[in-house]
Amino acid sequence: MSDENKMDTARAARLFDVRRVIGGLFTVYGVVVTIVGIFDSQAEIDKAAGVRINLWIGLGMLVLGLLFLLWQWLRPAEAPETSDIPPADRVEQ
């Protein structure tokens, strides 16, 4: 396999890494829920037994999303070696 093919395969593996999708969604939703939690009315806070639940859940989602993105950045996905991929015509029993 040429170096260019290896780079393309590694780039594709990183592009479709599920940690990026999960981290991105949690980060976006965390920002939205945190903003909603900052502007909660007193009635909404009283309904949640005095806890600013939207603020805390939003911050938690934001932290989780950023941890997923950090994990993906620190340990990027690598494409499997061609020797690890079984031939298409061989059926394992």
Contact map, one row per residue, 1 for C-alpha under 8 A:
111011000000000000000000000000000000000000000000000000000000000000000000000000000000000000000
111111000000000000000000000000000000000000000000000000000000000000000000000000000000000000000
111111100000000000000000000000000000000000000000000000000000000000000000000000000000000000000
011111110000000000000000000000000000000000000000000000000000000000000000000000000000000000000
111111111000000000000000000000000000000000000000000000000000000000000000000000000000000000000
111111111100000000000000000000000000000000000000000000000000000000000000000000000000000000000
001111111110000000000000000000000000000000000000000000000000000000000000000000000000000000000
000111111111000000000000000000000000000000000000000000000000000000000000000000000000000000000
000011111111100000000000000000000000000000000000000000000000000000000000000000100000000000000
000001111111110000000000000000000000000000000000000000000000000000000000000011100000000000000
000000111111111000000000000000000000000000000000000000000000000000000000000000000000000000000
000000011111111100000000000000000000000000000000000000000000000000000000000000000000000000000
000000001111111110000000000000000000000000000000000000000000000000000000000011100000000000000
000000000111111110000000000000000000000000000000000000000000000000000000000111000000000000000
000000000011111110000000000000000000000000000000000000000000000000000000000000000000000000000
000000000001111111010000000000000000000000000000000000000000000000000000000000000000000000000
000000000000111111111000000000000000000000000000000000000000000000000001000010000000000000000
000000000000000111111100000000000000000000000000000000000000000000000000000000000000000000000
000000000000000011111110000000000000000000000000000000000000000000011011000000000000000000000
000000000000000111111111000000000000000000000000000000000000000000011001000000000000000000000
000000000000000011111111100000000000000000000000000000000000000000000000000000000000000000000
000000000000000001111111110000000000000000000000000000000000000010010000000000000000000000000
000000000000000000111111111000000000000000000000000000000000000111111000000000000000000000000
000000000000000000011111111100000000000000000000000000000000000011001000000000000000000000000
000000000000000000001111111110000000000000000000000000000000000010000000000000000000000000000
000000000000000000000111111111000000000000000000000000000000110111000000000000000000000000000
000000000000000000000011111111100000000000000000000000000000111111000000000000000000000000000
000000000000000000000001111111110000000000000000000000000000010000000000000000000000000000000
000000000000000000000000111111111000000000000000000000000100110000000000000000000000000000000
000000000000000000000000011111111100000000000000000000001111110010000000000000000000000000000
000000000000000000000000001111111110000000000000000000000110010000000000000000000000000000000
000000000000000000000000000111111111000000000000000000000100000000000000000000000000000000000
000000000000000000000000000011111111100000000000000001101100000000000000000000000000000000000
000000000000000000000000000001111111110000000000000001111110000000000000000000000000000000000
000000000000000000000000000000111111111000000000000000100100000000000000000000000000000000000
000000000000000000000000000000011111111100000000000001100000000000000000000000000000000000000
000000000000000000000000000000001111111100000000000111110100000000000000000000000000000000000
000000000000000000000000000000000111111100000000000001100000000000000000000000000000000000000
000000000000000000000000000000000011111110000000000000000000000000000000000000000000000000000
000000000000000000000000000000000001111111011000000101000000000000000000000000000000000000000
000000000000000000000000000000000000001111111000000000000000000000000000000000000000000000000
000000000000000000000000000000000000000111111100000000000000000000000000000000000000000000000
000000000000000000000000000000000000000011111110000000000000000000000000000000000000000000000
000000000000000000000000000000000000000111111111000000000000000000000000000000000000000000000
000000000000000000000000000000000000000111111111111110000000000000000000000000000000000000000
000000000000000000000000000000000000000001111111111000000000000000000000000000000000000000000
000000000000000000000000000000000000000000111111110000000000000000000000000000000000000000000
000000000000000000000000000000000000000000011111111110000000000000000000000000000000000000000
000000000000000000000000000000000000000000001111111000000000000000000000000000000000000000000
000000000000000000000000000000000000000000001111111100000000000000000000000000000000000000000
000000000000000000000000000000000000000000001101111110000000000000000000000000000000000000000
000000000000000000000000000000000000100100001001011111110000000000000000000000000000000000000
000000000000000000000000000000000000100000001001001111111000000000000000000000000000000000000
000000000000000000000000000000001101110100000000000111111100000000000000000000000000000000000
000000000000000000000000000000001111110000000000000111111110000000000000000000000000000000000
000000000000000000000000000000000100100000000000000111111111000000000000000000000000000000000
000000000000000000000000000001001100000000000000000011111111100000000000000000000000000000000
000000000000000000000000000011111110100000000000000001111111110000000000000000000000000000000
000000000000000000000000000001100100000000000000000000111111111000000000000000000000000000000
000000000000000000000000000001000000000000000000000000011111111100000000000000000000000000000
000000000000000000000000011011000000000000000000000000001111111110000000000000000000000000000
000000000000000000000000011111100000000000000000000000000111111111000000000000000000000000000
000000000000000000000000001000000000000000000000000000000011111111100000000000000000000000000
000000000000000000000010011000000000000000000000000000000001111111110000000000000000000000000
000000000000000000000111111001000000000000000000000000000000111111111000000000000000000000000
000000000000000000000011011000000000000000000000000000000000011111111100000000000000000000000
000000000000000000000010000000000000000000000000000000000000001111111110000000000000000000000
000000000000000000110110000000000000000000000000000000000000000111111111000000000000000000000
000000000000000000110011000000000000000000000000000000000000000011111111100000000000000000000
000000000000000000000000000000000000000000000000000000000000000001111111110000000000000000000
000000000000000000100000000000000000000000000000000000000000000000111111111100000000000000000
000000000000000010110000000000000000000000000000000000000000000000011111111110000000000000000
000000000000000000000000000000000000000000000000000000000000000000001111111100000000000000000
000000000000000000000000000000000000000000000000000000000000000000000111111100000000000000000
000000000000000000000000000000000000000000000000000000000000000000000011111110000000000000000
000000000000010000000000000000000000000000000000000000000000000000000011111111000000000000000
000000000100110010000000000000000000000000000000000000000000000000000001001111100000000000000
000000000100110000000000000000000000000000000000000000000000000000000000000111110000000000000
000000001100100000000000000000000000000000000000000000000000000000000000000011111000000000000
000000000000000000000000000000000000000000000000000000000000000000000000000001111101100000000
000000000000000000000000000000000000000000000000000000000000000000000000000000111111100000000
000000000000000000000000000000000000000000000000000000000000000000000000000000011111100000000
000000000000000000000000000000000000000000000000000000000000000000000000000000001111110000000
000000000000000000000000000000000000000000000000000000000000000000000000000000011111110000000
000000000000000000000000000000000000000000000000000000000000000000000000000000011111111000000
000000000000000000000000000000000000000000000000000000000000000000000000000000000011111101000
000000000000000000000000000000000000000000000000000000000000000000000000000000000000111111000
000000000000000000000000000000000000000000000000000000000000000000000000000000000000011111100
000000000000000000000000000000000000000000000000000000000000000000000000000000000000001111100
000000000000000000000000000000000000000000000000000000000000000000000000000000000000011111110
000000000000000000000000000000000000000000000000000000000000000000000000000000000000000111111
000000000000000000000000000000000000000000000000000000000000000000000000000000000000000001111
000000000000000000000000000000000000000000000000000000000000000000000000000000000000000000111
